[in-house]
Amino acid sequence: MIPVPGFEGRRIAVFGLGRSGLTAARALKAGGALPVLWDDSVSSRLQAEAEGFAVEDLTVADWSGFAALVLSPGAPLTHPKPHWTVEKAKAAGVEVIGDIELFARALAAMPEGERPGVVAITGTNGKSTTTALIGWVLKQAGLAVHVGGNIGIGVLALPEPNRDAVYVIEVSSYQLDLTTTFAPDVAILTNISPDHLDRHGGMEGYVAAKKRIFAHADVSLIGVDESWGRTLAASLQNAKREVREVETSEHEVELRPGHLYDEDHPRHWVPGGRVNAYGRKVIFDEIELFDLTPARSLPGRHNAQNAAFAYLAARFLGLGYDDVVQGLLSFPGLAHRMETVGQLGKVRFVNDSKATNADAARQALASYDRSFWIAGGRAKAGGIDDLEDLFPRVVEAFLIGEAAGPFAARLGETPHRISGDMATAVQAAYDAAAATGRDEVVLLSPAAASFDQYPDFEARGEAFRAAVLALGATPASAS
C-alpha cells in the first residue's frame, strides 16, 4: 500500500467503495487522514464498517468539514450530469479528486532524489497491452517494477515507493478527469477514437480528459494515426514540450543501413521526430530500430506500434538496446487481446474479446488476410460501419448478441449467419473453417460491448475459450 500524506487529521469524503474507493480509504488512513465513506450499496457500506472505517450518509453530511472528495471513477464528474456528491462538494468549495491524484501527491511528498520512476499509459485501444508490455520489458531487465492502475491492481494498493522502483500505470479517461498534479516521467497516448462520449459530453471532452496525462510529464509519446493525436502532439510541440510521435504505415518504407543507439550514453533513446511502425518493423528516419517478426504474441501493425511505445519508454528510462529488444520479443501476451487460445487441426482460435468497439476490431481484422469472424454483443455508436473496407477479408461472419441483426444488415453480401450465442458461433465457425482444408483463423473480435450476455469482456473471452476447448482443441500453452 502507498500511504497518502497531506491530509493528516482532516476529514476526507470517499464515495464509491469498489476496488479503487476502499483502497483509497486505506491509503488515506495510513497517511493520517480521517476518511468518511459512503456507497449506495448496503453490502459495500457493511464491508467498510467491518474494516473499521467511519461510514456516514454523505447526503446529509456537513460538507464544509471535508478537505476533499475522493470520487469513484465510475461516478460521473460532469456528464450526463454531475454526481450528487460532486454538486455538494463544489457548493462547499471542496476539491474533487481520484486515486491517481492521491498517488501523484504521495510521490510529490517524497524527497526529489528518492522518488520512483513513473510511466503512465492511456488511449482508447491498446493501453492495457502497452502497459503490460512495458512492465514486462522493465522486469526482464531486472528493475523493480509495479504495474497497476486501470489494469490489475489499484494504484494505491501497489507497494510503497522508493527510488529504485518504476511504476507502470494504466490510466482511464475517467481517472484522468480527477487529476490535477499527476506528473509521470513518461506519458503515453496510444490512440484516440470516439468512446465514452456520454461521460465526457462529446469528443472534445473525451480528448481533453486524455490530454491531462501530459500536463506535467517529462516526455510525451503520442500515437498520431488519428487527427486528434496529431493535433495534440502539435499543441505540445508548440508549447516546447518534449514529444515523440508514433505512427503506423500501410506503405512500404525504404530502409537504409545504420544504428540509432549509443550504449555509451544510456539515456540516449531516439532523436526528436516520428517513429514509424510498418508491418513487423519499427523504424526511425529510414533506419530499422527492431523487427517484431519473432514475437508471436504481438501480431499486427497495431502491436508494432505498442512495441514502439514500450521501446521508447524503456530507452528513456535508461535501459540498453539489447535488453529492451529481448524483452519485447519474449513478451507472452495478454489474455483476451489477440490471444491464441487453441488449435484444432489447421484451425487456430484467437480471442480478442477486449475489442469492444469497431476501432479495436479493425486492428484484429487487419492482422489476418482471411478470418472466420465472431462478432456482436451490445453495439456502440456506429456499430461496424467503419469496418466496411475490411469485409473482404472476412470469409464468413458469425454473429451473436443484441447486435446480431444490425451487424447482419450492415454486412450485406459478406457471408454471415446469426448464431446467437457463443457456443453455437464457435462450433459453426470451426466447421466452416475446417471445411476449407487450409490454415485458417477463427477470430473472436466482437466490435461491441459484452453487457448483453456477459458481465465483462473477460467473461466473454473465457466463454470463447471454454467453447474452443470443448471442441477438443489443443490449448495454446500445450501446443
C-alpha positions in Angstrom: 0.0 0.0 0.0 1.1 3.6 -0.7 0.2 5.9 2.3 -1.1 9.3 1.2 0.2 12.2 3.3 -1.0 15.8 3.3 -4.4 15.2 4.9 -3.3 14.4 8.4 -6.2 14.8 10.9 -8.6 16.0 8.2 -11.9 14.5 7.1 -11.9 13.2 3.6 -15.2 12.1 1.9 -14.8 8.9 -0.1 -17.7 7.9 -2.4 -17.8 4.6 -4.2 -16.4 1.6 -2.3 -15.3 -0.6 -5.1 -11.7 -1.6 -5.6 -10.3 1.9 -6.0 -12.5 3.5 -3.3 -11.7 1.2 -0.5 -8.0 1.2 -1.5 -8.0 5.0 -1.4 -9.6 5.0 2.0 -6.9 2.6 3.3 -4.1 4.7 1.8 -5.6 7.9 3.3 -5.9 6.3 6.7 -2.4 5.1 6.5 -1.2 8.6 5.8 -3.1 10.0 8.8 -6.3 11.3 7.3 -9.8 10.6 8.6 -11.7 9.1 5.7 -15.5 9.2 5.8 -17.0 6.6 3.5 -20.3 6.1 1.7 -21.7 4.0 -1.1 -25.2 3.4 -2.4 -24.7 -0.3 -1.8 -25.6 -1.6 1.7 -23.1 -4.5 1.4 -20.3 -2.1 0.5 -21.0 0.0 3.5 -21.1 -3.0 5.7 -17.7 -4.1 4.4 -16.2 -0.7 5.1 -17.6 -0.8 8.7 -16.2 -4.2 9.2 -12.7 -2.7 8.3 -13.2 -0.1 11.0 -13.9 2.9 8.7 -16.3 5.7 9.6 -19.4 5.3 7.4 -21.6 8.3 7.2 -24.6 9.2 5.0 -23.0 11.9 2.7 -26.4 13.1 1.6 -26.9 14.8 5.0 -23.3 15.4 6.0 -21.8 18.8 6.7 -19.6 19.2 3.6 -17.8 22.3 5.0 -15.9 19.9 7.2 -14.3 18.0 4.4 -10.9 18.7 2.9 -11.6 16.8 -0.3 -13.9 14.4 -2.0 -12.3 11.2 -3.4 -14.7 10.1 -6.1 -15.0 6.7 -7.7 -14.1 6.9 -11.4 -17.4 5.1 -12.0 -19.4 8.2 -10.8 -19.9 11.0 -13.4 -17.9 14.1 -12.8 -19.7 16.3 -15.4 -21.9 14.3 -17.8 -24.6 13.3 -18.3 -24.8 15.4 -15.2 -22.5 15.7 -12.1 -23.0 13.1 -9.4 -24.8 14.5 -6.4 -21.6 14.2 -4.3 -19.8 16.4 -6.9 -22.5 19.0 -6.6 -22.3 19.1 -2.8 -18.5 19.2 -2.9 -18.5 22.2 -5.3 -21.1 24.0 -3.4 -18.9 23.8 -0.3 -15.7 24.6 -2.1 -14.3 21.1 -1.7 -11.9 19.8 -4.3 -12.8 16.6 -6.1 -10.0 14.1 -6.9 -9.4 10.5 -7.6 -6.9 7.7 -6.7 -4.4 8.7 -9.4 -4.2 12.2 -8.0 -3.7 10.7 -4.5 -0.9 8.6 -5.9 0.6 11.7 -7.5 0.6 13.6 -4.2 2.1 10.7 -2.3 5.1 10.8 -4.7 5.4 14.6 -4.7 5.7 14.5 -0.9 8.9 12.4 -1.2 12.3 14.0 -1.4 13.1 14.6 -5.1 16.0 12.2 -5.2 14.0 9.4 -3.6 11.1 9.4 -6.0 10.5 6.4 -8.2 10.1 6.4 -12.0 6.6 6.6 -13.4 5.3 5.6 -16.8 1.6 6.3 -17.5 -0.4 5.0 -20.4 -3.8 5.9 -21.7 -5.7 5.6 -25.0 -8.9 4.3 -26.5 -7.4 1.0 -27.5 -4.1 -0.8 -26.8 -3.4 0.8 -23.4 -3.5 -2.5 -21.5 -1.2 -4.3 -23.9 1.2 -1.4 -23.9 1.1 -1.2 -20.1 1.8 -4.9 -19.7 4.5 -4.9 -22.4 6.4 -2.0 -20.7 6.1 -3.7 -17.3 7.4 -7.0 -18.8 10.4 -5.3 -20.6 11.5 -3.5 -17.5 11.1 -6.6 -15.3 13.1 -8.7 -17.7 15.9 -6.1 -17.4 16.0 -6.6 -13.6 14.2 -3.5 -12.5 11.8 -3.4 -9.5 8.5 -2.8 -11.4 5.0 -2.3 -10.2 2.1 -2.5 -12.7 -1.4 -1.4 -11.9 -4.0 1.4 -12.1 -6.8 0.7 -14.5 -5.3 -2.7 -15.1 -4.9 -5.3 -12.4 -4.1 -3.8 -9.0 -5.4 -0.4 -8.0 -2.6 2.1 -8.0 -2.6 2.8 -4.2 -2.5 -0.9 -3.4 0.9 -1.2 -5.1 4.0 -1.5 -2.9 5.3 1.6 -1.1 7.6 3.7 -3.4 11.3 4.0 -3.3 13.9 5.5 -5.6 14.7 2.1 -7.2 11.1 1.3 -8.3 9.3 2.1 -11.5 5.5 2.3 -11.6 3.8 1.5 -14.9 0.3 2.8 -14.6 -2.7 2.4 -17.0 -5.0 5.4 -16.6 -8.5 5.7 -17.9 -10.2 8.9 -19.1 -12.4 8.8 -16.0 -9.4 8.7 -13.7 -7.6 11.5 -15.6 -10.7 13.7 -15.2 -9.9 13.6 -11.5 -6.2 14.6 -11.7 -4.5 18.0 -11.3 -0.9 17.3 -10.4 -0.1 13.9 -11.9 3.5 14.1 -13.3 4.8 10.9 -14.9 8.3 10.7 -16.3 6.8 9.2 -19.5 3.2 9.8 -20.6 1.8 7.7 -23.5 -1.4 8.1 -25.6 -1.7 5.0 -27.8 -4.5 6.3 -29.9 -7.8 8.1 -29.6 -11.2 7.4 -31.2 -14.8 8.1 -30.1 -15.6 6.3 -26.8 -17.3 7.1 -23.5 -18.7 10.2 -25.1 -21.8 10.2 -22.8 -19.4 10.6 -19.8 -17.4 13.4 -21.4 -20.1 15.4 -23.2 -18.7 14.6 -26.6 -15.4 14.0 -28.4 -13.8 17.3 -27.3 -14.4 16.5 -23.6 -13.0 13.0 -24.1 -9.9 14.3 -25.8 -9.5 17.0 -23.0 -9.6 14.2 -20.4 -6.9 12.2 -22.2 -4.8 15.3 -22.7 -4.4 15.7 -18.9 -1.9 12.9 -18.8 0.6 15.2 -20.5 0.1 18.2 -18.3 3.2 17.7 -16.1 5.0 14.8 -18.0 8.7 14.9 -18.7 8.2 13.3 -22.1 5.1 12.6 -24.1 4.7 9.7 -26.5 1.7 10.1 -28.8 0.0 7.9 -31.4 -0.6 10.1 -34.4 -2.6 7.8 -36.7 -5.7 9.9 -36.0 -6.2 13.6 -36.4 -6.9 14.0 -32.7 -3.4 12.6 -31.8 -1.7 14.7 -34.4 -3.4 17.9 -33.2 -2.5 17.1 -29.6 1.2 16.4 -30.5 1.4 19.6 -32.4 0.0 21.6 -29.5 2.6 20.1 -27.1 5.4 20.8 -29.5 4.3 24.4 -29.9 4.5 24.7 -26.1 8.1 23.5 -26.4 7.4 20.2 -24.7 9.4 17.0 -25.4 7.3 14.9 -27.7 7.8 11.7 -29.7 5.2 10.7 -32.3 4.5 7.1 -33.2 2.5 6.2 -36.3 1.7 3.1 -38.3 2.0 2.9 -42.0 0.5 0.8 -44.7 3.1 1.9 -47.3 6.5 0.2 -47.6 9.3 2.2 -46.1 12.7 2.1 -47.8 15.3 1.4 -45.2 18.9 2.4 -45.1 21.7 0.8 -43.0 22.6 2.3 -39.7 22.1 2.4 -35.9 20.4 4.9 -33.8 21.6 3.9 -30.4 24.7 4.6 -28.4 25.4 2.5 -25.3 28.0 5.0 -24.1 25.0 7.3 -23.4 22.4 5.2 -21.6 19.7 7.9 -21.6 20.1 8.4 -25.3 17.0 6.9 -26.9 15.7 8.4 -30.2 16.3 11.9 -31.5 13.2 14.2 -31.8 10.8 13.2 -34.6 8.4 10.4 -35.6 8.8 6.7 -35.2 7.0 4.5 -37.8 5.6 1.0 -37.3 5.5 -0.6 -40.7 4.4 -4.3 -40.9 6.6 -6.0 -38.2 9.3 -3.4 -38.2 9.7 -0.3 -36.1 11.6 2.4 -38.0 13.1 5.8 -37.3 14.5 8.1 -40.0 14.5 5.2 -42.5 16.6 3.1 -40.1 15.2 -0.1 -38.6 15.1 0.0 -34.8 13.9 -3.6 -34.4 11.9 -6.3 -36.1 9.0 -8.0 -34.3 8.7 -10.9 -36.6 9.8 -13.4 -34.0 7.3 -12.1 -31.4 4.3 -14.3 -32.0 2.3 -12.8 -29.1 2.4 -9.3 -30.8 0.7 -9.8 -34.2 -0.5 -7.0 -36.3 0.7 -3.4 -37.1 -1.1 -2.1 -34.0 1.1 -4.2 -31.8 4.2 -3.0 -33.6 3.0 0.5 -32.5 2.5 -0.7 -29.0 6.0 -2.1 -29.0 7.4 1.2 -30.3 5.9 2.9 -27.3 7.4 0.3 -25.0 10.8 0.7 -26.7 10.8 4.5 -26.4 9.7 4.4 -22.7 12.2 1.8 -21.7 15.1 3.6 -23.5 14.1 6.9 -21.9 14.3 5.2 -18.5 17.9 4.2 -19.3 17.6 0.6 -20.5 20.1 -0.7 -23.0 19.1 -1.5 -26.6 19.6 -5.3 -26.3 17.7 -5.6 -23.0 14.7 -3.7 -24.5 14.5 -5.7 -27.7 15.0 -9.0 -25.9 12.2 -8.1 -23.6 9.9 -7.2 -26.5 10.5 -10.4 -28.3 9.8 -12.6 -25.2 6.5 -10.9 -24.2 3.9 -13.7 -23.5 0.9 -11.5 -24.4 -2.3 -10.7 -22.5 -5.5 -12.7 -22.2 -8.4 -11.6 -24.4 -6.2 -9.4 -26.6 -5.2 -11.2 -29.8 -4.7 -14.3 -27.6 -4.3 -17.6 -29.4 -6.3 -20.0 -27.2 -6.1 -23.2 -29.1 -5.5 -25.1 -32.3 -7.7 -27.9 -33.8 -6.3 -29.4 -37.0 -5.4 -26.5 -39.3 -7.7 -24.1 -37.5 -6.4 -21.6 -35.0 -8.6 -19.8 -32.5 -7.9 -16.2 -31.5 -9.5 -14.5 -28.5 -9.8 -10.7 -28.9 -12.7 -10.2 -26.6 -11.2 -6.9 -25.5 -12.2 -5.4 -28.9 -15.4 -3.7 -27.5 -15.6 -1.2 -30.4 -15.1 -1.1 -34.1 -11.7 0.6 -33.9 -10.3 -2.2 -31.8 -11.8 -4.9 -34.0 -10.2 -3.1 -37.0 -6.7 -3.9 -35.6 -7.6 -7.6 -35.3 -9.2 -8.0 -38.7 -6.4 -6.2 -40.4 -3.9 -8.6 -38.9 -5.2 -11.5 -41.0 -5.7 -11.8 -44.8 -8.7 -14.0 -44.1 -10.7 -15.0 -41.0 -13.9 -16.5 -39.7 -15.1 -13.7 -37.6 -17.3 -14.0 -34.5 -18.7 -10.5 -33.7 -21.6 -8.9 -31.8 -22.8 -8.0 -28.4 -24.2 -4.7 -27.3 -23.3 -2.3 -30.2 -21.7 1.0 -29.7 -22.4 4.1 -31.8 -21.7 3.5 -35.4 -21.7 -0.3 -35.0 -19.4 -1.8 -37.6 -19.9 0.9 -40.2 -16.2 1.9 -40.2 -15.1 -1.7 -40.9 -16.6 -2.0 -44.4 -13.2 -1.8 -46.1 -12.1 -5.0 -44.2 -15.2 -7.0 -45.0 -13.4 -8.6 -48.0 -11.0 -10.3 -45.5 -14.0 -12.0 -43.7 -14.6 -15.4 -45.2 -17.8 -15.6 -43.1 -19.1 -13.8 -40.0 -20.9 -15.5 -37.1 -23.0 -13.0 -35.2 -24.0 -13.1 -31.5 -25.9 -11.0 -29.0 -28.1 -7.9 -29.4 -26.1 -6.6 -32.4 -26.5 -9.7 -34.5 -29.4 -8.3 -36.5 -27.9 -4.8 -37.1 -24.5 -6.3 -37.9 -26.0 -8.8 -40.4 -27.8 -5.9 -42.2 -24.5 -3.9 -42.3 -22.5 -6.9 -43.6 -24.8 -7.1 -46.6 -23.4 -9.5 -49.2 -20.4 -10.5 -47.0 -21.2 -14.1 -46.0 -22.7 -14.3 -42.5 -25.1 -16.1 -40.3 -26.8 -15.3 -37.0 -25.5 -17.7 -34.4 -27.0 -16.0 -31.3 -24.7 -17.4 -28.6 -21.0 -18.1 -28.2 -21.0 -21.9 -28.3 -23.1 -22.0 -31.4 -20.9 -19.4 -33.1 -17.7 -21.3 -32.2 -19.0 -24.6 -33.5 -20.3 -23.1 -36.7 -17.1 -21.1 -37.3 -14.9 -24.1 -36.8 -17.0 -26.3 -39.1 -16.8 -23.7 -41.8 -13.0 -23.1 -41.4 -12.1 -26.8 -41.2 -14.1 -27.4 -44.4 -11.7 -25.3 -46.5 -8.7 -27.6 -45.7 -6.5 -24.6 -45.4 -4.7 -23.0 -42.4 -7.5 -20.8 -41.1 -8.2 -18.4 -38.2 -11.4 -18.3 -36.1 -11.3 -14.8 -34.7 -13.4 -13.5 -31.8 -13.2 -9.7 -32.1 -16.7 -8.6 -31.2 -16.7 -4.8 -32.0 -19.3 -4.4 -29.3 -19.7 -4.4 -25.6 -20.3 -7.6 -23.7 -23.1 -6.5 -21.3 -26.0 -8.1 -23.2 -24.7 -11.6 -22.4 -21.7 -11.3 -20.1 -20.7 -9.1 -17.1 -17.5 -8.0 -18.9 -15.2 -8.7 -21.8 -13.1 -11.1 -19.7 -16.2 -13.4 -19.1 -16.9 -13.3 -22.8 -13.4 -14.3 -23.6 -13.5 -17.1 -21.2 -16.7 -18.4 -22.7 -15.0 -18.4 -26.1 -12.0 -20.3 -24.6 -14.3 -22.8 -23.0 -16.2 -23.4 -26.2 -13.0 -23.8 -28.2 -11.6 -26.4 -25.7 -15.0 -28.2 -25.7 -14.4 -28.9 -29.4 -11.3 -30.8 -28.5 -8.8 -28.1 -29.4 -5.3 -28.2 -28.0 -4.8 -25.3 -25.6 -2.2 -22.8 -26.9 0.0 -23.4 -23.8 0.2 -27.1 -24.7 0.6 -26.7 -28.5 
